[in-house]
């Protein structure tokens, strides 16, 4: 059973940070390297960073699968751009390839609501598994960007969108 639990308290934010550290280290080191993973965890996935994002309008949800916290995602409603920005969607390796990502995307579509006629996201160009999954779920590649995130690191991403 898959549950989507809004992250509304300090305990939830701490749980997300813990999940981020596990997921990022198991998945992203082969894509962007250990140094960049550690930098990005501290800069974007730490409790202070998560709390700052929540104060700025991001909505975080924990994914609970058969009673176990197994992932999380974050979205940012951007009414001025008429879109819902999917900032993060991460699953533990034990939950991947079982349809939970697709079910999570279906749930995210329900969050779009009136005035948000598309979902957009960025994905690392080297993250072939995620790109393939997004394409299969109806997203299209709409552009690309390289963003300097400090510390000598960049994010080299595709923009993807789904109406």
Secondary structure, 3 states (H helix, E strand, C coil): CEEEEECCCHHHHHHHHHHHHHHHHHHCHHHHCHHHHHHHHHHHCCHHHHHHHHHCCEEEEEEEECCEEEEEEEEEEEHHHCEEEEEEEEECHHHCCCCHHHHHHHHHHHHHCCCCCEEEEEEECCCHHHHHHHHHCCCEEEEEEEEEEECCEEEEEEEEEEC
